[in-house]
Amino acid sequence: MSGRLKNPSFFPPVETALAEPNGLLAMGGDLSVERLLDAYRHGIFPWFNAGEPILWWSPDPRMVLVPGEVRVTRSLARRMRNAGFELRVDTAFAAVMRACAEPREGAGGTWISPAMVVAYTRLFEAGYAHSVETWRDGRLVGGLYGVAIGRMFYGESMFSREPDASKVALVRLAWQLQRWEFGLIDCQMETAHLASLGARAIPRAAFTAQLEELVNLPHHPGPWRFDASD
C-alpha cells in the first residue's frame, strides 16, 4: 500500500487496495476534516474498531444507489403515508450518529466510536455531513447520516427503532437528491436491505470515474432544508 494519487492526497491510489480484506487501502493518520474530505473525494472511507489504528477502505465492487432509481414497494409507500412519520434534515445530527452506534441484535460492537462522532460532527459544522431523521410523536425513531461533496452523497450508517423508519429516511433523501441533481448515493458495502431499495454493486473503477466528475460539481452546503414533501 504505497504511492500517491495524481492530485496531492493523503492516500495512495485506490487501485492499490488489498483484495483480502476487500478494499483495505491504508492505516493510520487522523480524522481531521481535511483528511476526511480528501478521503471521500477519492472514494475512501474510514472503518475501524475503537482502540485500533484508523483503517481506510475502498472496496471493489462498490454498492451504489442512483437517486432516481430508488425502489418504493407498495407496503413501504403505505408506511410513508400512514405511519405518522415526520421527516427532518440536519436537526439532530449527533443524536442520529449516537443512535447508529447503539448495539444491534445479532451484531458485535460498534465502529462508531466517540472519536468518530466528534470527527463527523465537525464535518457537519463545516457543512459537509448531514442527517436525515424520521420522527414520530416527537421521538426520533429512525434515520441515517452521511457526507456530501459536490453532487455526491456518501451514506455512512442507518438505524431504525420502528419498522421501515430508516428506509423512509433513505427514500426521502433520494427524492431530494434527485431534485438537486446528485448523481450517486454511495452505500459502501452490499447488503440485501439496500438492494431491496434499488442499490446495486458496480466495479470500483466505474465508481471512481463517476466520482471524479460529481465531486467537482458545485457544492450544496449545509445545513440542508428539504423541499416540501410529496
Stockholm file with secondary structure:
# STOCKHOLM 1.0

chainA/1-230         MSGRLKNPSFFPPVETALAEPNGLLAMGGDLSVERLLDAYRHGIFPWFNAGEPILWWSPDPRMVLVPGEVRVTRSLARRMRNAGFELRVDTAFAAVMRACAEPREGAGGTWISPAMVVAYTRLFEAGYAHSVETWRDGRLVGGLYGVAIGRMFYGESMFSREPDASKVALVRLAWQLQRWEFGLIDCQMETAHLASLGARAIPRAAFTAQLEELVNLPHHPGPWRFDASD
#=GR chainA/1-230 SS CCCCCSSCCSSCCGGGSCTTTTTEEEECCCCCHHHHHHHHHTTCEECCCTTSCCEEECCSSEEEECGGGCCCCHHHHHHHHHSCCEEEESSSHHHHHHHHTSCCTTCCCCSCCHHHHHHHHHHHHTTCEEEEEEEETTEEEEEEEEEEETTEEEEEEEEESSTTHHHHHHHHHHHHHHHTTCCEEEEESCCHHHHTTTCEEECHHHHHHHHHHHTTSCCCCSSCCCCCCC
#=GC SS_cons         CCCCCSSCCSSCCGGGSCTTTTTEEEECCCCCHHHHHHHHHTTCEECCCTTSCCEEECCSSEEEECGGGCCCCHHHHHHHHHSCCEEEESSSHHHHHHHHTSCCTTCCCCSCCHHHHHHHHHHHHTTCEEEEEEEETTEEEEEEEEEEETTEEEEEEEEESSTTHHHHHHHHHHHHHHHTTCCEEEEESCCHHHHTTTCEEECHHHHHHHHHHHTTSCCCCSSCCCCCCC
//
